[in-house]
């Protein structure tokens, strides 16, 4: 789609320094896409801020870090228990025969 956009001369000159006059549209498209992504991320973060009240472990970076550490510890304990159970299974079957 074609559109008309007015930009200050100094801005166009600087864009041309980096992209060249034939790369102007692609340069501006990339800049706009990045800006839109940034705006969507800011909106999502703003919306997320309201959820923090439901999760006290997200209240500070320290609490979040502790929560992640504790979750990893719990996951590792689960993996270790499953591994130990699998190692016992052949013995249990041999004892039952």
C-alpha positions as CSV (number, residue, x, y, z in Angstrom):
1,X,0.0,0.0,0.0
2,X,1.3,3.4,-0.8
3,X,0.9,6.3,1.5
4,X,2.2,9.9,1.8
5,X,4.1,10.9,4.9
6,X,5.8,14.2,5.5
7,X,9.1,14.2,7.3
8,X,11.6,16.9,8.2
9,X,14.4,17.4,5.7
10,X,17.1,16.6,8.2
11,X,15.5,13.3,9.1
12,X,15.2,12.2,5.5
13,X,18.9,13.2,4.9
14,X,19.9,11.1,7.9
15,X,17.8,8.1,6.8
16,X,19.4,8.4,3.3
17,X,22.9,8.3,4.9
18,X,22.1,4.9,6.4
19,X,19.7,3.4,3.9
20,X,20.3,5.3,0.7
21,X,17.4,7.0,-1.3
22,X,16.4,3.6,-2.7
23,X,16.3,2.0,0.7
24,X,14.2,4.7,2.4
25,X,10.9,2.8,2.4
26,X,12.4,-0.4,3.8
27,X,14.2,1.6,6.5
28,X,11.1,3.5,7.5
29,X,9.0,0.3,7.5
30,X,11.5,-1.4,9.8
31,X,11.5,1.6,12.1
32,X,7.7,1.7,12.3
33,X,7.5,-2.1,12.9
34,X,10.0,-1.8,15.8
35,X,8.1,1.1,17.2
36,X,4.8,-0.7,17.0
37,X,6.3,-3.8,18.6
38,X,7.6,-1.6,21.4
39,X,4.2,0.0,21.9
40,X,2.4,-3.4,22.0
41,X,4.9,-4.6,24.6
42,X,4.4,-1.5,26.7
43,X,0.6,-2.0,26.5
44,X,1.0,-5.7,27.5
45,X,3.3,-4.7,30.4
46,X,0.8,-2.1,31.6
47,X,-2.0,-4.7,31.4
48,X,0.2,-7.2,33.2
49,X,0.9,-4.7,36.1
50,X,-2.7,-5.2,37.3
51,X,-2.1,-9.0,37.6
52,X,0.8,-8.6,39.9
53,X,-1.5,-8.1,42.9
54,X,-2.6,-11.7,42.5
55,X,1.0,-13.0,42.6
56,X,2.9,-11.7,45.5
57,X,6.1,-13.4,44.4
58,X,6.2,-11.1,41.4
59,X,6.1,-8.0,43.6
60,X,9.9,-7.4,43.6
61,X,12.8,-8.8,41.6
62,X,14.1,-10.5,44.7
63,X,10.8,-12.3,45.4
64,X,10.6,-13.4,41.8
65,X,14.1,-14.7,41.8
66,X,13.4,-16.7,45.0
67,X,10.2,-18.1,43.5
68,X,12.1,-19.2,40.4
69,X,14.8,-20.8,42.5
70,X,12.2,-22.6,44.7
71,X,10.3,-23.8,41.6
72,X,13.5,-25.2,40.1
73,X,14.4,-26.9,43.3
74,X,10.9,-28.5,43.4
75,X,11.2,-29.6,39.8
76,X,14.6,-31.1,40.5
77,X,13.3,-33.0,43.5
78,X,10.4,-34.4,41.4
79,X,12.9,-35.5,38.6
80,X,15.2,-37.1,41.2
81,X,12.2,-39.0,42.8
82,X,11.0,-40.2,39.4
83,X,14.5,-41.4,38.5
84,X,14.9,-43.2,41.8
85,X,11.5,-44.9,41.3
86,X,12.5,-46.1,37.8
87,X,15.8,-47.5,39.1
88,X,13.9,-49.5,41.8
89,X,11.3,-50.9,39.4
90,X,13.6,-53.7,38.0
91,X,14.5,-54.8,41.5
92,X,10.8,-54.8,42.5
93,X,9.9,-57.0,39.5
94,X,12.8,-59.4,40.2
95,X,11.7,-59.8,43.8
96,X,8.1,-60.6,42.8
97,X,9.1,-63.4,40.4
